[in-house]
Amino acid sequence: MTYIFKYKKDGALFAKKIAISGHNYEENQDKMVLYLPNGGLKEIANWKCHAVELGTDWMLTVKKIMEDETNQKIQLNINKNKQGT
């Protein structure tokens, strides 16, 4: 499953969006690693100078992973049609 990772560097006017299949913060190197659907990677250096926005598509991806791992249905109290703030 993929989801949109929207991020912006502090002080930047525009955010960047990328479709990814996962992400991980490497604290010791202060970088965000993005896993691309084609198997590739993208790294964002100096992550502490960035902000991220993850939407409902990310939560639904996490839910699916949890359901696959536990073999149980998981109920979430989210509204797919409501935009985040």
C-alpha positions as CSV (number, residue, x, y, z in Angstrom):
1,M,0.0,0.0,0.0
2,T,1.1,3.5,-0.6
3,Y,0.3,6.9,1.0
4,I,1.2,10.5,0.4
5,F,4.1,11.9,2.5
6,K,3.8,15.7,2.4
7,Y,6.7,17.6,3.9
8,K,8.1,21.2,4.0
9,K,11.3,22.7,5.1
10,D,11.1,25.4,7.7
11,G,10.7,28.8,6.0
12,A,9.8,27.2,2.6
13,L,6.7,28.5,0.8
14,F,5.6,25.2,-0.7
15,A,5.4,21.7,0.5
16,K,6.6,18.7,-1.5
17,K,4.5,15.6,-1.9
18,I,5.6,12.1,-2.7
19,A,3.8,8.7,-2.8
20,I,5.7,6.2,-0.6
21,S,5.2,2.8,0.8
22,G,6.9,3.5,4.2
23,H,9.1,5.9,6.1
24,N,11.6,5.8,9.0
25,Y,13.4,8.5,11.0
26,E,17.1,7.9,11.5
27,E,17.7,9.9,14.7
28,N,21.4,9.4,14.9
29,Q,21.8,10.9,11.4
30,D,18.9,13.3,11.6
31,K,17.4,12.1,8.3
32,M,14.0,10.8,7.1
33,V,14.2,7.7,4.9
34,L,11.3,7.3,2.5
35,Y,10.7,3.9,0.9
36,L,9.4,4.2,-2.6
37,P,6.9,1.9,-4.2
38,N,9.4,0.8,-6.9
39,G,11.8,-0.4,-4.2
40,G,14.0,2.7,-4.2
41,L,14.8,5.1,-1.3
42,K,14.8,8.8,-0.8
43,E,16.6,10.5,2.1
44,I,15.8,13.9,3.5
45,A,18.7,15.3,5.4
46,N,18.4,17.7,8.4
47,W,15.0,16.4,9.2
48,K,14.7,18.5,12.4
49,C,14.3,21.5,10.0
50,H,11.2,20.0,8.3
51,A,7.6,19.4,9.1
52,V,5.4,16.5,7.8
53,E,1.7,16.1,7.1
54,L,0.2,12.6,6.9
55,G,-3.4,12.0,5.9
56,T,-6.0,9.4,6.3
57,D,-4.4,7.3,3.6
58,W,-1.4,6.8,6.0
59,M,-3.7,5.8,8.9
60,L,-5.5,3.3,6.7
61,T,-2.1,1.9,5.6
62,V,-1.1,1.5,9.3
63,K,-4.5,-0.1,10.1
64,K,-4.0,-2.7,7.3
65,I,-0.5,-3.6,8.5
66,M,-1.9,-4.0,12.1
67,E,-4.7,-6.2,10.8
68,D,-2.4,-8.3,8.8
69,E,0.0,-8.8,11.8
70,T,-2.8,-9.6,14.3
71,N,-5.2,-11.3,12.0
72,Q,-8.0,-9.2,13.6
73,K,-10.2,-6.4,12.4
74,I,-9.3,-3.0,13.9
75,Q,-11.9,-0.2,14.4
76,L,-10.7,3.4,13.9
77,N,-12.7,6.5,14.6
78,I,-11.8,8.5,11.6
79,N,-13.8,10.3,8.9
80,K,-12.3,9.6,5.5
81,N,-14.1,12.7,4.0
82,K,-12.9,15.2,6.6
83,Q,-9.7,17.2,5.9
84,G,-7.1,17.5,8.6
85,T,-6.1,20.8,10.1
